[in-house]
Amino acid sequence: MPEISRFYVIIVRMFFGDHLPPHFHAEYGGEQVIIAIENLAAISGRLPPRAMGLLIEWATLHQAELHERWERASHHEAPGKIDPLP
């Protein structure tokens, strides 16, 4: 599963050819969450509130890029990196 970003010890990944709806996976401190790209809602899992806040802030800034990366990954292409939070 390619890593698309890493910031504040939060790791963001996408699977190749993953199931719908378009989403990404994030990990922090041994906990994991799956976030829908369209509405940035948690599909499953959880992160601590502070980490979740940072993740959603990042995803809001990069939502269009997340859609692009999803399209690439759904076609088994390398999704590429997205800049971390500054």
DSSP file (Angstrom, degrees, kcal/mol; ACC not computed):
  #  RESIDUE AA STRUCTURE BP1 BP2  ACC     N-H-->O    O-->H-N    N-H-->O    O-->H-N    TCO  KAPPA ALPHA  PHI   PSI    X-CA   Y-CA   Z-CA
    1    1 A M              0   0    0      0, 0.0    14,-0.2     0, 0.0     2,-0.1   0.000 360.0 360.0 360.0 116.3    0.0    0.0    0.0
    2    2 A P        -     0   0    0      0, 0.0    12,-1.9     0, 0.0     2,-0.5  -0.346 360.0-129.1 -67.4 138.5    1.7    3.2   -1.2
    3    3 A E  E     +A   13   0A   0     10,-0.2    10,-0.3     1,-0.1     3,-0.1  -0.755  25.3 179.8 -82.9 126.8    2.4    5.9    1.3
    4    4 A I  E     -     0   0A   0      8,-2.7    78,-3.2    -2,-0.5     2,-0.3   0.656  63.4  -1.7-104.0 -19.2    1.1    9.2    0.0
    5    5 A S  E     -A   12   0A   0      7,-1.5     7,-2.7    76,-0.2    -1,-0.3  -0.983  51.0-164.8-163.9 159.9    1.9   11.5    2.9
    6    6 A R  E     +A   11   0A   0     -2,-0.3     2,-0.3    76,-0.3     5,-0.2  -0.938  21.3 151.7-151.4 126.6    3.5   11.6    6.3
    7    7 A F  E >   +A   10   0A   0      3,-2.0     3,-3.0    -2,-0.3    -2,-0.0  -0.975  67.4   1.3-156.5 143.1    3.2   14.5    8.9
    8    8 A Y  T 3  S-     0   0    0     -2,-0.3     3,-0.1     1,-0.3    46,-0.1   0.833 129.2 -58.4  45.7  40.0    3.3   14.7   12.7
    9    9 A V  T 3  S+     0   0    0      1,-0.3     2,-0.5    19,-0.1    20,-0.4   0.611 108.5 129.9  65.9  15.8    3.8   10.9   12.8
   10   10 A I  E <   -A    7   0A   0     -3,-3.0    -3,-2.0    18,-0.1     2,-0.5  -0.883  45.1-156.2 -96.2 128.5    0.5   10.4   10.9
   11   11 A I  E     -AB   6  27A   0     16,-2.4    16,-2.1    -2,-0.5     2,-0.5  -0.920   4.8-162.7-109.2 127.7    1.0    8.1    7.9
   12   12 A V  E     +AB   5  26A   0     -7,-2.7    -8,-2.7    -2,-0.5    -7,-1.5  -0.937  16.8 169.0-114.3 130.4   -1.5    8.3    5.0
   13   13 A R  E     -AB   3  25A   0     12,-2.9    12,-2.8    -2,-0.5     2,-0.3  -0.897  22.5-154.1-136.2 162.4   -1.8    5.5    2.4
   14   14 A M        -     0   0    0    -12,-1.9     2,-0.2    -2,-0.3    10,-0.1  -0.996  19.0-132.5-134.8 141.3   -3.9    4.2   -0.4
   15   15 A F    >   -     0   0    0     -2,-0.3     3,-0.8   -14,-0.2     2,-0.3  -0.612  28.3-109.0 -84.3 150.1   -4.4    0.7   -1.7
   16   16 A F  T 3  S-     0   0    0      1,-0.2    58,-0.2    -2,-0.2    57,-0.1  -0.659 100.3  -1.2 -73.6 133.0   -4.1   -0.2   -5.3
   17   17 A G  T 3  S+     0   0    0     56,-2.3    -1,-0.2    -2,-0.3    57,-0.2   0.816  93.4 173.9  59.0  35.1   -7.5   -1.1   -6.7
   18   18 A D    <   -     0   0    0     -3,-0.8    -1,-0.1     1,-0.1    -4,-0.0  -0.209  33.9 -88.6 -73.7 165.4   -9.3   -0.7   -3.4
   19   19 A H        -     0   0    0      1,-0.1     4,-0.2     3,-0.0    -1,-0.1  -0.223  59.1 -65.0 -71.1 159.7  -13.1   -0.9   -2.9
   20   20 A L  S    S+     0   0    0      2,-0.1    -1,-0.1     0, 0.0     3,-0.0  -0.483  95.4  64.6 -79.2 157.9  -15.5    2.0   -3.2
   21   21 A P  S    S-     0   0    0      0, 0.0    -2,-0.0     0, 0.0    -3,-0.0   0.591  93.5-104.3 -76.0 163.2  -16.2    4.6   -1.9
   22   22 A P        +     0   0    0      0, 0.0    15,-2.3     0, 0.0    16,-0.5  -0.318  63.5 146.1 -54.6 131.4  -13.0    6.5   -2.7
   23   23 A H  E     - C   0  36A   0     13,-0.3     2,-0.3    -4,-0.2    13,-0.2  -0.944  38.4-135.1-157.6 172.0  -11.0    6.7    0.6
   24   24 A F  E     - C   0  35A   0     11,-2.0    11,-2.6    -2,-0.3     2,-0.4  -0.942  18.2-127.7-135.7 161.8   -7.6    6.8    2.2
   25   25 A H  E     -BC  13  34A   0    -12,-2.8   -12,-2.9    -2,-0.3     2,-0.4  -0.861  22.1-171.3-109.1 141.3   -6.1    5.0    5.2
   26   26 A A  E     -BC  12  33A   0      7,-2.6     7,-2.2    -2,-0.4     2,-0.4  -0.987   3.3-165.1-134.5 146.9   -4.3    6.8    8.0
   27   27 A E  E     +BC  11  32A   0    -16,-2.1   -16,-2.4    -2,-0.4     2,-0.3  -0.987  12.4 165.2-132.8 139.9   -2.3    5.5   10.9
   28   28 A Y  E >  S- C   0  31A   0      3,-2.5     3,-2.3    -2,-0.4   -18,-0.1  -0.919  70.5 -13.5-154.3 126.3   -1.2    7.1   14.1
   29   29 A G  T 3  S-     0   0    0    -20,-0.4     3,-0.1    -2,-0.3   -19,-0.1   0.816 127.0 -51.2  53.9  37.0    0.2    5.6   17.3
   30   30 A G  T 3  S+     0   0    0      1,-0.3     2,-0.3     0, 0.0    -1,-0.3   0.408 116.9 109.9  83.3  -3.8   -1.0    2.1   16.4
   31   31 A E  E <   -C   28   0A   0     -3,-2.3    -3,-2.5    14,-0.0     2,-0.3  -0.777  50.5-158.8-104.3 152.5   -4.6    3.2   15.6
   32   32 A Q  E     -C   27   0A   0     -2,-0.3    14,-1.7    -5,-0.2     2,-0.3  -0.937  10.4-176.3-132.3 152.6   -6.0    3.3   12.1
   33   33 A V  E     -CD  26  45A   0     -7,-2.2    -7,-2.6    -2,-0.3     2,-0.5  -0.989  17.6-144.6-143.6 149.0   -8.9    5.1   10.4
   34   34 A I  E     -CD  25  44A   0     10,-2.6     9,-3.5    -2,-0.3    10,-1.1  -0.980  21.6-162.6-114.1 127.1  -10.4    5.0    6.9
   35   35 A I  E     -CD  24  42A   0    -11,-2.6   -11,-2.0    -2,-0.5     2,-0.3  -0.935  17.0-129.5-117.0 128.3  -11.6    8.3    5.6
   36   36 A A  E  >  -C   23   0A   0      5,-2.7     4,-1.5    -2,-0.5   -13,-0.3  -0.573  13.9-146.9 -70.8 133.4  -14.0    8.9    2.7
   37   37 A I  T  4 S+     0   0    0    -15,-2.3    -1,-0.1    -2,-0.3   -14,-0.1   0.887  90.4  59.9 -70.8 -38.5  -12.6   11.5    0.3
   38   38 A E  T  4 S+     0   0    0    -16,-0.5    -1,-0.2     1,-0.2   -15,-0.1   0.913 128.7   6.4 -59.6 -48.5  -15.9   12.9   -0.7
   39   39 A N  T  4 S-     0   0    0      2,-0.1    -1,-0.2     0, 0.0    -2,-0.2   0.390  92.5-124.3-119.5   1.8  -17.1   14.1    2.7
   40   40 A L     <  +     0   0    0     -4,-1.5     2,-0.3     1,-0.2    -3,-0.1   0.787  60.4 146.9  57.7  31.7  -14.0   13.4    4.9
   41   41 A A        -     0   0    0     -5,-0.2    -5,-2.7     1,-0.0     2,-0.4  -0.713  56.6-104.0 -93.9 148.0  -16.1   11.2    7.2
   42   42 A A  E     -D   35   0A   0     -2,-0.3    -7,-0.3    -7,-0.2     3,-0.1  -0.570  29.2-173.5 -71.2 127.4  -14.6    8.2    9.0
   43   43 A I  E    S-     0   0A   0     -9,-3.5     2,-0.3     1,-0.4    -1,-0.2   0.842  71.6 -15.3 -85.7 -41.7  -15.7    5.0    7.4
   44   44 A S  E    S+D   34   0A   0    -10,-1.1   -10,-2.6     0, 0.0    -1,-0.4  -0.985 106.9  24.7-157.8 159.4  -14.1    2.8   10.0
   45   45 A G  E     -D   33   0A   0     -2,-0.3     2,-0.3   -12,-0.2   -12,-0.3  -0.182  63.7-120.1  79.8-173.9  -11.6    3.1   12.8
   46   46 A R        -     0   0    0    -14,-1.7   -14,-0.1   -13,-0.1    -1,-0.0  -0.985  10.4-153.0-161.4 158.5  -10.5    6.1   14.8
   47   47 A L        -     0   0    0     -2,-0.3   -18,-0.1   -16,-0.1   -15,-0.0  -0.905  46.7 -81.1-127.0 160.1   -7.6    8.2   15.7
   48   48 A P     >  -     0   0    0      0, 0.0     4,-2.8     0, 0.0     5,-0.3  -0.300  51.4-106.2 -56.4 149.6   -7.1   10.3   18.9
   49   49 A P  H  > S+     0   0    0      0, 0.0     4,-2.4     0, 0.0     5,-0.2   0.849 117.9  49.3 -51.3 -44.0   -8.9   13.7   18.6
   50   50 A R  H  > S+     0   0    0      2,-0.2     4,-2.0     1,-0.2     5,-0.2   0.934 114.4  44.7 -63.7 -45.9   -5.8   15.8   18.0
   51   51 A A  H  > S+     0   0    0     -3,-0.2     4,-2.5     1,-0.2    -1,-0.2   0.894 112.8  51.8 -65.1 -39.9   -4.4   13.5   15.3
   52   52 A M  H  X S+     0   0    0     -4,-2.8     4,-2.6     2,-0.2     5,-0.2   0.901 108.1  52.3 -63.8 -40.7   -7.9   13.3   13.7
   53   53 A G  H  X S+     0   0    0     -4,-2.4     4,-2.2    -5,-0.3    -2,-0.2   0.918 111.2  46.1 -60.7 -44.5   -8.1   17.1   13.6
   54   54 A L  H  X S+     0   0    0     -4,-2.0     4,-2.5     2,-0.2    -2,-0.2   0.901 112.3  51.7 -64.3 -41.3   -4.7   17.4   11.9
   55   55 A L  H  X S+     0   0    0     -4,-2.5     4,-2.8     1,-0.2    -2,-0.2   0.927 111.5  45.5 -62.3 -46.0   -5.7   14.6    9.4
   56   56 A I  H  X S+     0   0    0     -4,-2.6     4,-2.4     2,-0.2    -1,-0.2   0.874 111.1  53.6 -67.8 -36.7   -8.9   16.3    8.5
   57   57 A E  H  X S+     0   0    0     -4,-2.2     4,-1.7    -5,-0.2    -2,-0.2   0.942 112.6  44.6 -59.4 -47.1   -7.2   19.7    8.2
   58   58 A W  H  X S+     0   0    0     -4,-2.5     4,-1.5     1,-0.2    -2,-0.2   0.929 113.4  49.8 -61.7 -47.5   -4.7   18.1    5.8
   59   59 A A  H  < S+     0   0    0     -4,-2.8     4,-0.2     1,-0.2    -1,-0.2   0.861 107.7  54.1 -63.8 -36.2   -7.4   16.3    3.8
   60   60 A T  H >< S+     0   0    0     -4,-2.4     3,-0.8     1,-0.2    -1,-0.2   0.910 109.8  47.6 -62.9 -42.2   -9.4   19.5    3.5
   61   61 A L  H 3< S+     0   0    0     -4,-1.7    -1,-0.2     1,-0.2    -2,-0.2   0.789 123.7  33.0 -67.0 -28.0   -6.4   21.3    2.0
   62   62 A H  T 3X S+     0   0    0     -4,-1.5     4,-2.5     1,-0.1    -1,-0.2   0.048  76.2 122.3-120.5  24.3   -5.7   18.4   -0.4
   63   63 A Q  H <> S+     0   0    0     -3,-0.8     4,-1.9    -4,-0.2     5,-0.1   0.892  78.5  48.7 -60.1 -42.3   -9.2   17.0   -1.3
   64   64 A A  H  > S+     0   0    0     -4,-0.2     4,-1.9     1,-0.2    -1,-0.2   0.912 112.5  49.1 -63.7 -41.4   -8.8   17.5   -5.0
   65   65 A E  H  > S+     0   0    0      1,-0.2     4,-2.8     2,-0.2    -2,-0.2   0.874 107.0  55.8 -65.1 -36.9   -5.4   15.8   -5.0
   66   66 A L  H  X S+     0   0    0     -4,-2.5     4,-2.4     2,-0.2    -1,-0.2   0.905 106.3  50.8 -61.8 -41.0   -6.8   12.9   -3.0
   67   67 A H  H  X S+     0   0    0     -4,-1.9     4,-2.1     2,-0.2    -2,-0.2   0.924 111.5  48.2 -60.7 -44.1   -9.4   12.4   -5.7
   68   68 A E  H  X S+     0   0    0     -4,-1.9     4,-2.0     1,-0.2    -2,-0.2   0.917 111.8  48.8 -62.2 -44.1   -6.6   12.4   -8.3
   69   69 A R  H  X S+     0   0    0     -4,-2.8     4,-2.8     1,-0.2    -1,-0.2   0.883 108.7  54.3 -64.8 -37.7   -4.5   10.0   -6.3
   70   70 A W  H  X S+     0   0    0     -4,-2.4     4,-2.8     2,-0.2    -1,-0.2   0.929 106.9  51.2 -61.1 -44.9   -7.6    7.7   -5.9
   71   71 A E  H  X S+     0   0    0     -4,-2.1     4,-0.9     2,-0.2    -2,-0.2   0.923 112.2  46.6 -60.0 -44.4   -8.1    7.6   -9.6
   72   72 A R  H ><>S+     0   0    0     -4,-2.0     5,-2.6     1,-0.2     3,-1.0   0.954 114.3  46.3 -61.2 -50.5   -4.4    6.6  -10.2
   73   73 A A  H ><5S+     0   0    0     -4,-2.8   -56,-2.3     1,-0.3     3,-1.9   0.859 106.2  59.1 -63.6 -35.0   -4.5    3.9   -7.5
   74   74 A S  H 3<5S+     0   0    0     -4,-2.8    -1,-0.3     1,-0.3    -2,-0.2   0.743 106.8  48.7 -67.1 -20.7   -7.8    2.5   -8.8
   75   75 A H  T <<5S-     0   0    0     -3,-1.0    -1,-0.3    -4,-0.9    -2,-0.2   0.123 123.3-107.4-100.6  18.6   -6.0    1.9  -12.1
   76   76 A H  T < 5S+     0   0    0     -3,-1.9     2,-0.3     1,-0.2    -3,-0.2   0.795  77.3 135.4  59.5  32.2   -3.1    0.2  -10.3
   77   77 A E      < -     0   0    0     -5,-2.6    -1,-0.2    -6,-0.2    -2,-0.1  -0.799  70.0 -91.5-103.6 151.6   -0.8    3.3  -11.0
   78   78 A A        -     0   0    0     -2,-0.3    -5,-0.1     1,-0.2    -1,-0.0  -0.454  34.5-148.6 -60.5 124.4    1.5    4.8   -8.4
   79   79 A P        -     0   0    0      0, 0.0    -1,-0.2     0, 0.0    -7,-0.1   0.806  29.8-141.6 -70.2 -28.5   -0.6    7.5   -6.7
   80   80 A G        -     0   0    0    -77,-0.1     2,-0.2    -8,-0.1    -8,-0.0  -0.119  25.6 -59.9  87.3 169.4    2.3    9.8   -6.0
   81   81 A K        -     0   0    0     -2,-0.0     2,-0.4   -76,-0.0   -76,-0.2  -0.497  34.9-152.6 -90.4 155.4    2.9   11.9   -2.9
   82   82 A I        -     0   0    0    -78,-3.2   -76,-0.3    -2,-0.2   -20,-0.0  -0.989  34.7-101.3-124.3 137.2    0.9   14.8   -1.4
   83   83 A D        -     0   0    0     -2,-0.4   -76,-0.1   -78,-0.1   -79,-0.0  -0.207  38.1-123.4 -56.6 143.7    2.6   17.5    0.6
   84   84 A P        -     0   0    0      0, 0.0   -77,-0.1     0, 0.0    -1,-0.1  -0.202  42.3 -72.1 -76.3 176.0    2.3   17.2    4.3
   85   85 A L              0   0    0      1,-0.1   -77,-0.1    -2,-0.0   -79,-0.0  -0.460 360.0 360.0 -64.1 144.2    0.9   19.9    6.6
   86   86 A P              0   0    0      0, 0.0    -1,-0.1     0, 0.0   -79,-0.0   0.513 360.0 360.0 -68.5 360.0    3.3   22.8    6.9
